Amino acid sequence: MGRVAGLAPSVYRQLLRVALPRDLRRRYLGDMVRVFTELHRDARASGGVWAVFGVWRRAVSQTIGGGVRERLRGYGRGARGPGKRNRAGRSPILSHLAQDFRFALRMFARQPGFAATAIGILALGIGATTAIFSVVDGVVLRRLPYPDPGRLIYFDQGSHTFPDYQEWLERLGAFESIVGVLPTRRTMLGHGRPKQIRVGQVTANVFPTFGGSPTRGRLITEDDTQREAPVAVLSFKFWTREFGGDESIEGRSVQLDGMPYEIVGVMRPGFDLPRRFAGQSVDVWTPLNVRRAEYQRRGLYVLRVAGRLRNDATLETARAQMATWEEFAAEAYPESNVSPSGNIRRIPLLRLRDAETVKVRDPLFMLMGAVGLMLLIACVNVANLLLARGADRGRELAVRVALGGSRGRIASQLLTESVVLALAGAVAGLGVAYLGVSALSVVVPDNMPRFHEVGVDLRVLAFAFASAIVTGVGFGIAPAYYASRTNVSDMLKDASGKSSAGRGHVRLKGVLVASEIALALMLSVGAGLLFNSFVRLTRVDPGFEPQNVLAVPLTFGRFDEFGGTDQGGARMRLIRELMDRISGVPGVQSVSGAAVVPFAEDGRCCMMSTSTDESGSDSVRVVIHPSFPGLFETLGMPLVAGRDLRASDVGSAANPVLITRAMAERFFDGESPLGQSIIVGRRRPEAYTVIGLVDDPKFWSLSRDEDFDIFIPFDSVILSDFPFMHLAVRTAGPIEGLPDQLRETIWSLAPDMPLPEIFFLSTRIDESVTGQRLLSTLLLVFSCVAIVLAAGGIYGTMLYAVSQRSHEFGIRMALGADTARIVGEVLRHGVVLTVIGIGFGLAGSVALSRVLESLVFGITAHDIPTYGAVIALLGTVAVAACYLPARKAARMDPMETLRGE
């Protein structure tokens, strides 16, 4: 036992050698071991094991533990001694941090220009990044506001049939519930002028699946889908807007398409079904009886479907069950589940959050990457500023080292200054972020899902300050490292107080400048490609003349009256009388109509299989356009051959039809289609005679390929009793108040006709490219900022290099050196950095081009003219930024330079 106890001082000495920094070992090792030996001997003499244990505990805590902390924090020679606290009772670490923070504030107060520049650059980078992150977070990353949203699944591929829905209820056992909604519009009467509202006809289990609850009354139940007297549940917004929040609303009725619906409840505030599932915000929910006879047609694709997985089921299980059903349906119902080419109709199952954001996820993540690049450029710029400032502070740092400050302590001080700058930039950047989010809320398209959830909240604040700390450390490490390696003796001998930049220092600044140029090039190439794509998109010929053409949507009856009770003759007489009256309005040149006019939000009218023979062997899906005579003249859609529809074509045995050029090439292979027949429909095929040929119009989007379109008389037997249509009105020019005149004219004949937005086709086309315009504009703004920052970085670097070599240039010019040679030498250095940066940026742009492939139109992601233009622009800006410092070097007065040295 005594022999073991005698080893204690030796063990303690070895532990101290490992734990203590070298300078502390040199100063205190002997004293520490001596004190420990005495305490250990006294503890053993007292005969208590706990006394010996207490000596070891205090020794480890006060000596070895303190030494480890000092080593990790790098305080070395500047420490007060292991384990000691200052008079305020704080540990040395906190005390040093407080000192560093106060010192950083004093330094920035003495150099407000430097601080303002650095904070401004960081505020721009962090603010833009935070603004875009708030959009990405609110739209893509944040959980859906429903219970256990990860188990909510969307049945993709558009709308579905009621029979399919009923079979899924029986066959897809992986789902706890499967729900459906039929989104439509109804005419509300009894509250002033008739107006169209959004109605969601839902199955009874929708609200339990999505966690809906009423604020008044009750919700829809299974019994409501069976009763003859219909009921309705109002959304909270609709209740407050139309009924003023009347608390006695239960039991009252709302008139929808002339039918009274008993109001049984009001939904809680803020609740809405997902946009991809139910469309835009629903005003009124009504029950949907999926077993009604008129819904049992397999060609009626109007029901949107979602489901909730069971706790023990996975998405892969559900997909496997769906694949089994698809094979069954292809054999049992080939007419509706197998395409003319023999492909089985597939129903992709997606997580609801993915389905909600599938169209905006890639552009948003691309924007996030773009602002990330801009933030990196801002960090590099600030790092360059700190490197130059560190060189100017050479004498100060040398004096601190000479007075005993450790290099770790100095690096810590400089790193603290960087973090303080970044935090100040984050605070200022939050203001930029607020402004950015407010600006985005004005210009973001209405179809952006979940944008109402976007805001600068605690999550976004945490992101901003986390970004600040990371960027502060990121751009502060290199300047702190090089500044802490100041050569004390050389620095104290130098009367200027500025350090001479070593090769590593100069090389680092060159790397930073080349990195700025590379990042700016990558960002600018992406912006250039998208802007080029947007310009090409806006120049696409839609196939008609949209200027001065108004579209007037009309609704005639309830959406669920398929094959219904409306008298077609009375409807046609009303339409013709409306056209006659509107044609007499001053300024109106022509009036016609169709089920759907180009770029109407109702989307496709309908699709049917069409072929040239009754066997249907060569059939394709075509878009049917029920139209009135004069439509092509009113829209400015030129006829290639043949003639337009006429009033005499109504009831004609020939069943006249016009087709597009793409369809003529598909079916008639270069032959004239005029006078030839096509077969429309598979269940009830009808023969139509081609009387005209038109160019391929863009009915739905400027960026999509042409559909196969045919134009048939509106009162054709195949589409009689159509529930809605659009009037097309061409005017002589902009006429103030014309939409109001059209409304009054229509209401004079049909006072109960709802008239939603009357729009110009040219305006709707502009709105269709809002997303592309916004994305390309934001990227252009970010790239311009990046180019300016990169130019500022290379300008500052070259100016710094000139100031460092001012003594050399002065001597050379005093000895007769040519100024052109001085300019060329400085320019050469800057051009080399620019070329290196462009080379790496070009490689990065090519590597990232796959991200842009799905976002560009009319060009490829490797468009050489775009790359060339961006390289030329960035190269010109960089050379110009190099030239100014070069000219300054050439204009130096040698005598003044040497006298200053």
N, C-alpha and C positions, 0 to 999 in steps of 0.2 A: 504493500500500500504506500509505504514511504517512497519507494522507488518511482511509482507512478506519479505521486504528488510532485516529486522533484523534476519531472518532465514538463510540468505545467508552464513554467516561464519559457521554455524552448518552444512549446506548441504555440503559446501566445505570440512569441516573436515572429514565427513563421506566418501566422495569420495576419499580423500587422504588415509584413512584407508584401503580402498579396493584396491586402485591402487598401493601404494608404498610398496616395500619390508619392512620387519620388521626393519632392521638396519637403513634404511633411515627414517622410521617413528620415530624411537627413536631419531635420530639426528636432523631432520629438521621440524618435524610436527608443533611444536609450532611456530617457526619463520615463516613458510609458511602461517599459519592461520593469524598471526598478520599482516604480510605484505598485505595479501589479504584483510583483514578487513579495513585497512587504505585506500587502493586503491579503494575499493568499496564505502567507505563513501565519499571520494573526488569526485568520479564519480557521486554519487547521488546528492551531493551538487551543482555540475555544472548544474544539471537539464537536462542532456541529456541521453536519452535512449540508444543511440548508444555508449556513453561513458561507461555505465554499461556493455553493450554487449561486448565492447572491453576488459574490465577487465576480464570477464569470458573467452573470447576466448584465451587471453594470458595465463590465469591461467591454463586452460585445456591443452593448447599446451605445455607450458614450464614446468609444474609440473606434472599433472596427466598423460599426454601423455608420457613424459620422464620416469615417474615411470613405466608405463606399458611396455615400451620398455626394460627398465632395467630388469624388472621381467621376461619377455619372454626370454631375452638373457642370464639371469642368471649371471649378472655381479655384483650385490649386493654391497658388501663392497669395491670391487675394482673399482667402478665407480667414475668418477670425480664429479658427482653431476648431478641431473636431467637436461637433455636438453642441457648440455654444449658441446661445440666442442673444439677440440684441436687447437693448433696454426696454423696448416696447413689448418684449415677450414673443416676437415673431421669429421664425426660423430664418437663417441666412438666405435661403432660397427665395422666400417671399419678400424679404427685405431688398434683395438684389433686383428682383423683378420690379418692385415699386420704384427703386432708384432708376432703373433703366427706363421705365415708363415716363417718369418725370423728366429725365434727361432728354428723352426723345422729343417730348413736347417743347422743351426749351430750345432744342436745336432747330425744330421746324419753325418756331416763332422767330428765330433769327434769320431764317431763310424762307420767307413766305412764298417767294416765287417758285422755288424748287418744290415745296410742299404742295402748293396749289396745282402745279403742273402734274405731279405724280398722282395726287388725289383725283384730279379731273380725268386723267387717263383711266385710272382704276374704276372710277364711278361709271364711266361710259361702258367699260367691259363688264363689270359686275352687274350693273343695272340692266343692260341688254340681256345678259345671260339669265338674270333673275326673272325678267319679264317673260321671256320665252319659256323658262322652266315653269312658271306659274300656269301657262297655257297647257304645256305638256302634262303637268301634274293634274290639273283639273279635268282635262279631256281624256287622257290615256291612262295615267298611273293610278289615279284615285279609285277606290272601290265604288262599285255601283251602290246607290242608296237603298238597297234591299237586303232582307235577311239572307245570310249565307250566299252572297252573290256568285261565288265560284261554282255553285251547282246549277246555275241558270243557263240553259242551252237554247240557242236560236236555230230554228229549222230554215236554212238558207235556201237560195234559189227562187227568191221572189215569193209570190203568193201560192196557195195550195187549194185543193178542192176539199169540200166537206166530207165526201166519202173516204178520202185518204186520211183525213183527221180522225174519223171514227175508227178506222182500222188501226191507226197508230195507238189509240187508246187501249186497244185489245192486245196488240202484238208486241209493243215496246215495253217490256217489263222493267227495264232499267230506270224508268221514270216514275217518280212519285206522283207527278201530275203533269198533264199536257194541256195547254190552254190556247185559246184562239181569240183573235180580234179581227173584225171587219171594219177598217177605218173608212169613213165616208163623210159626206157633207149633207146636211139637211137644211131646209128652209124654216127659219123660226118666224112665226107670225105673232101678232098681238103686242109687240113692243116697238111701235113706230113703224118705219119702213121695213119691209121684209129683208132679212139678212141671212146669209149662209153661216152656219156654225159647224165646227168639227165634232162629229159624233163617232164614238167608238162602240160598236156592237160587240159585246164580250160574252164569253162563256162564264158560267157562274163561278168557276174556280180561279178566275184571274186574280182577284184581289187577295185571297189567302196565299196564292203562290208568290205574289210580289209584296206581301206585307201591308196591303192597304187597309185603312181603318177610317170610319166616318167621324166627322166633327159634329154632325147632327144627323139624326135618324139612323138609317141602316144602309147596307149595301145590297147588291143584287144577289139573289139566292137561286137555287135550282128551280124552285117553284115559279119564280118570275119568268123563266124561259118557256113555261108551259101555259101560262095564263093568257087569255085573250086581251085583257085590258093592259096595255104596255105601261111600264114604269121607267123612271129615269133617275139617275144619280148625277148631281151637278158637281163640277169641279169647284174648288174654293174660289178661284179667280173669277169664274163665270158667275157664281152666286153673288159675289160682291159687286161685280161690274154691272150685271143685268138686273139684279134684284136688290141691290143696295144692302146686302147682308141681312135680309129680312129673316128674323128668327122664327117666324111662323110659316116658313116656306113648306114644311112637310104637309102633304095632302093637297097642295095646290098643283096646277098643271102647267105644262109648257107645250105650245103648239109646234110640232115638227112635221113639215110637209102636210099640214092640214089635219093632223091626227093629234089628239090630246094625250100627253104622257104624264101620268101621275108622278110627282116628285116625292121620292121616298127617303132621300138622304142627301147629304153634302159631304164630299170627300175632305179629309184633313188637309190643312195648308201644306203646300210644297210637294204633294204627291203627284206623280205623273208616271205613266208607263214609258219604257224606253222608246226613243224616237225610231230606231230601226224596226221595232216591233209594232208600234201603234201610230207611227207618223208624228206629225207635229202635235203640240199640246192639245189634248182633248178637252172640249167644253162640256160635253154631256155623255155619260155612259148609259147605254140601254142594253137589255138582255138579248142574247142571240140564241135562238133555238136551232141547233145544227141539224135537227132531224126534219125540218120543214121540207115538204115535197119539192119546192122549187129550187132547193139547194143541192139536190142529189145528182145533178148532172156532173159527170167527170170532166167536162170541158170548162167548168166555171172556176177559174183560178182567182179567188178574191180573198181567201182567208190567210192571215198571217199566224204563224204558230211558234210557240216557245214551250219550254218544259223545265221542270226541276228534277234533277237526278235524285235517286234514292241515296241514303247515307252510305250504303255498302256498294254502290255502283260507280263505275268510272265512265269517262267520255268514250274510251275505247270500246267498252262493253256496249254502250248505246249505238256507236257507229257500226259495230258488228251486227247488232239486231236490225239496224236500218238497212244494211247491205242485204241481209236475208229477205227483208220485206221487198226491197227493190227487185230482186230476182223473181219473187212471187208475183209482184204486180206486173212485171214485164210479160209473164206468161198469161196471167189472168186478164189484164186490160192492155193489150198491145196498142190499141188506138191512142190511148192517152199517155202511156208510159214507155213507148218505144218511138224514136224519131224515124222519119222516112228513110234515113240512112242506116237504120238498124241499131243505133246507140240507145242503151237503156237510160231512162231518166234517173239522174242521181240527185239525192237530197243531202247536201253537206250539213253536218251538225257542227256548229261553232259555239264556243263560250260566248255568252251574250255580250260581255265587255269587249271581246275581240270583234264581234259583229258590229257593235256600235261604232268602233273607231277604225274599221278596216280601211276606209277611204282616206282618212286624215292622218293615220299613224306615221306612214313613211314621210310625208311632207313635214310633219311636226318634228320628228326625230332629225330630219335633215336640217331644219332651222336650228335645233338645239346643237347639232354639230357645228353649224356655221358660227353661232355666237360663241361656242367653245373655242373655235379657232381664233375668233376676234379677241377673246379673253387671253388666250395664250400670247397673241401679238402684243396686247397691252402689258402683260407681265414681262415679256422680253424687253419692251421699251423702258419700263420702270427699272428693270435690272440694269440696263445700260446707263440710265441716269444715276443709279446708286454706285455703279462702278466708277463713273466719272467723279462723283461726289467723294467716294472713298479715296481716290487719288488726290483730290484737293485737300482732304483731311489728313494727309500723310503725317505732317509734323505733330498734329494733335494726338494721333494714335501712337506715334513713336514716343512722345513724352509720357503717355500713360503706361506704356510698356516699361520705359526706363524707371518710372516711379514704383514699379512692382506689380502693375496690373498684368494678369496672366492673359495669354492669347485667347484662351477659352472665354475669359470674362469679356474681352473686347468683341469676340465673335457673337457672344450672347447679347451684348448691347446693340450691335448692328442688326442682329436678327430681330430683336425687339422693336427697333425702329421700323423695320420692314413690315412687321405685323401691325404696328400702330398705323402705318400708312394704309395698309390694306383694310383695316377696320374702319378708318375714316372714309376710305373709298366706298366701303360697303354701305355706310350710313348715307353718304351722298347718293350711292347707287340705288338705294331704296326709293328715293324721290324719282330717279329716272325710271325705275320699274313701275311705280304707280302711274306715271305719265304714259309709259309704254302700254300698260294694260288698258288704260282708259282710251288710248288711241286705237288699240286693236279692237276694243268693243264696238267702235264705230265702223270699222272697215271689214271686220270678219264677216264672211257670208252667213246668211241666216241658217243654212243647213249644217253649220258646224255643231256637232253633237256636244251636249253638256257644257257649252261655253258659259252658261249662267253660273256654273260652279267655280269659274276662274276668279281668282282674287289673290291679293298679297296677304296671306294668312300666316299662322305660326309655322306651318311647314315651309312656306316660302321664305320666311324670315330666317329659319334655321338653315335653309340651303344657302341664303345670301351670306350669312356669317361663317358658315363652314367653308364656302368658296373663298371668303376673304382670308381666313386663316391658312388654307391650303395655298392660295396664291401668294400670300405674304411670305410664307416659309419658302415657297418655290422660287420666287424671284429674289429672295434675300439671302439664300444659302451661298451662292457663288460670290456676290460682293462681300459678304461677311468673311468668307474664307480667304479671299485674296487680301482684304484690308487687314486681317489679323496676322498676315505673314509679312508685315512691314519690316524692312531692314532698319533697325534702330540707329545704328551708327551712321549709315549713309543718309538717313533721313535727317538726323540732327545736324549733320554737316551741311546739308542742302539749305541754302539761305532762302530759297523760294517757298519752302514749306510744302512743296508738291512732290509727290513720289514719281519716280520714273517708272513707266509701265514696263514690266518685264515681259518676256516672250509669252509666258502663259497668260498673262493679263490681256495682252493685245490679241492673242489667239482666241481667247474667250469672247472678247467683244466682236471679233470677226464672225465667230460661230453664231452669236446671238443675232447679228445683222442678217447673215445668210438665212437663219431660221425664220426671221420676220418676213423676208422676201418669199421664202418657200411657202409659208402659211398663207401670206396674202395672195400668192398666185393660185393656190388650191381653192381658196374661197372665191377669188375673182373668176376662175374658170367655171366653177359651179354657177355663179350668178350670171355669167355671160351665156352659158348654155341655156339656162332657164329663160333669160330675157329674150334670146334669139328665138327660142321655142314659142314664147308668148307672142312675139311680133308675128311669127309665121301663122300662129293660130288666129290672130285677129285679121289676117289678110285672106283667110279661107273664104272662098265664095260659097255662101249658103245655098245657092241655086235659086234665089228669089231676091226681090228688092224690098228690104224691110223698112226703109225710110218712109215715114208718113203713113204707116199702116197700123191701125188700131185693132186690137182683138177684144171682143166683147163676149165673155162666157155667159151662157144661158143654161139654166137647169129646168127640166120639165116635170120631173116626177121623182118618186122615191126610188132609191138605188136597188131595192130588193123586189121591184116589180118587173122581173124578167118574164118576158112573154105575157105581160100583164094586161091591165084593164084600160089603159089610156087609149083614146080614139086617135089613131094615126092621122086620119084625115083632118081632124080639127087642129092637130099640132102643125101639120104642114101648111094649112091656111094661115095660122097665126105667124109662122115664120115668114111666109111670103109677104104678108101684110106689114110685118116689121121691116123687112127689107125695103118695101116700097116707101114707107114713111121715112126711114133713115136716109134713103137716097135723095129725098127732098130737103134734107138739112143743108143750109148754106155751107159750101166748102167741101162737101162730100162728092168725090168723083165716081166711086163705084162701091157696091156692096155685094158680098157673097158670103158663103158660110161652109163650114165643114164640121165633122165631129170634133176634130182636133186641129188647130192651126199650129204652125211651127213654134217650138219652144214654149208651148203651153205646159203648165205645171201638172196637168192631169196625166201627162205621159202618153204612152201608146193607146190608141183606140182599141185595137184588138189584133190578134194574129190568127191566120188560118193557113192550112196546107193548100198549096196550089201546084198544079201540074198541067201538062198539055194533053194528057190522055186520061181516060177514065180509070185505068188500072192504078194510076198514082205512082208508077215506078220511078218517075223523075221528080217527085214532088219536093218542094221546099216550103219553109215557113215564110209567109209574107205579111206585111203590115197592111191592113185594110183601112182606107180613108174614105168614109162616106162623105160625099161632097155635093155642093150645089153648082149649077152653071155659073160661069164667070169667075170661079175661084182662081184660076191661073192668071187671068188678067188682073184681078185685084191684088194678088200677091206679087205680081211681076215675075211669074215663073214661066219662062219661055217654052213654047211648044216646039219640039224638034220635027215632028211630022204629025199629020192627021189633024184632028179637030178637037175642040173642047166639048164638054157635056152641054146638052140643050134641054130646054123644058120639054120638048117633044120626046125626049128619051125616056121619060117616066112611063113605066108600063110597057116599054118596047119589048118585043119578043126576043130581040137580039141581045138584050142585056149588055149595053155598051160599057166599056171600061178603058181607062188610060193606064199605061204602065211606064216605069222609069227605064232609062237606058241600061242600067245594070241588070234589070230583070230581062230585058230584051236580049242582051248578050248571053244570059244564063240559059234561056229557053230556045232562042231562035238562031243563035250562032251566026250573027251577021246578016241574016235574012231580014227583010222588012216584016215587022210584026203586024202591020195593019191588015185587018180583015181575018186574022187568025184567031183561034179559040184557045181559051185557058179554062181549066176546071178549078173552081174555088170550093174548098170544103172537102171533108172526108166522110162525115156521117150523112150529110145531105148535100152532095156535090151538085153544083150548078155551073152551067157553061156560060161564059162571057165572051163577047167579041171585042177584040182590041180595035179602038177607033182613034187612038192618039198615043204619041210618045213624048215624054218630057225628060228634061235633064234630071240627074240625081240630086234631089234636094237634101239639105241637112235639117231634118225635122226635130232632132232631139239634142244634138251636141255638135259643135264645130270639129271636135277632135275624133269622133267615131267614124268608122267606115260606113259607106252607104248601105241602107237596108234595101230589101226588095219591097217596093211600094206599089200598090195599085189603087186607083181612084175610081169609085163606083158611085152611082146616084145615091143620094142620102136616103131616099125612100125605097131603096132596094128591099126586096123580100127577105134577103139574107140578114139584114140588120134593121128590120122595122122596129118601131117603138124605142128608138135609142134614147137613153135618159138624159143626155146633155149634148151640147154643141157649142160652137164658137162662131160668132159673126166676125167677118173680116171687112174693115172699112178703110178704104184708101181716100186720103184727103189731098187737097191741092198744096198743103203746107201746114206748118204749125198753126193751129186755131185755138185761141184761148177759150177755155170753158167748154170745149167740145165734148169731153166725157160727161159733164153734167147735162148737156143737151141730149145726148144719147140716152141717158138714164130716164129723163123726163119723157122722151118719146116712147121708150119701151113701157114705162109705167102707165102711160096714157092708154095702152092697149091691154097690158097684163099687170095690174096693180099688185098682184101677189108674187110677181117674178123676183127672186133674189138676184141682185147684181153685185157680185164680188168685184175685185179689182179689174178695172179696164186698163189695159196696158198697151204701149207701143211695142211692136216686135223688135225694133232696134234697141230699145231699152232692155228687153228681156235677153237679147243676144249678148249685150254688154254684161248683164248680170251673170250670164252663164260662164263667163271667164273670170269672175271675180277672184276665185281661189288661185288660179294661175297668176293673175295680176298681182295679188297680194304677196304670194311666195316669191315671185321674181323681183318685186319692188323691195321687199325686206332684204333679200340677198344682195341686191344692188347697193342698198344703203350700207349693209355690213361690209361689203367688199370695198366701197369707197372709203369708209372709216379705216379699214385694214390697210389700204394703199397709203392713206395719209399717215397713219402710224408708222408704217414701214419706211416711208420717205423721211419722216421725222427721225426715225431711228438711225438710218444711214447718214442723214445730214449731221445728227449729233455725234455719231461715231467719227465721221471724217473731220468734223470741226475739232473734236477732242484730239484726234491724231495730229492735226496741224498744230494745235497748241502744244502738244508734247514735243513736237519736232521743231518748234519755232526757233530754238537756239541753233539747231543744225541748219535750218533754211537760212537763217540770218548770216551765218558764216559763209555758206555756199554762195549766197547772193552778193556778199561783200567781196568774195573772191572772183566775181564775174559770172556766176552761173546764169544761164538763160531762164527767164521767167516761164517761157513755154515748157521748158523741161520740168520745172517745178510743178506746173499745172498738170502736165502729163503724168508725172509720177503719182501725184495724189489721185488723179482720175483713174489711173491704172489699178490702184489698190481698190477703189470703190467698184470699178467695173468687174474685177475678179470676184469680189464678194457677191455682186449682183448676178453674175453668170452662174456661180455655184448655187446660189439660192434658187434661181430659175430652174436649174437642172434638177435639183431635189424636188422643187414644187411641181415640175412637170411630171416626174415619176409618181409623186403622190396623187396628182390629179388623175392620171391614167389608172392608178390602182383603185381609186374611189369612183371611177366613172360608172361602175355597175350600179351604184346607188341611184344614179340619175336616169338609167335606161327606161324605167317605167314612168318618168315624169316629163320627158321631153317629147315634143311633137314636131314632125317635119324634118328633124335632124337626128343624127346619131350622137351618142354620148362622147364620141371621139371626133367631133366636128372640127376639122383642121382650121377653117377660117376663124372660128371662135377662139381656139387656142392661140392662133397667130396674133389676133387682135389684142388679146389679154397680155400676151408676152410683150408685144410692142408697147402697149400702154405702160405696163409696170416697168419695163426696161427704160423707157423714156423718163418716167418720173424718177427712177432711181439714179440715172445718170445726171439729171438736173440737180438732184439733191447732192450729188458728189461734186458737181461743178462749182457750186457756190463756195464751199470751203476751199476748193482748189484756187479759185480766184482770190480769195482772201490771203492765201499763202503767197501768191505771186505779188500781191500789193504790199507786202510787209516792207517796212523801212528797216534795212539791216542795222543801222546805227542805233535806232531806238530799241530794237530787239536785243542787241548785244548789251546796250546800256542797262536795260531792264534785267538781264540775266546777271 
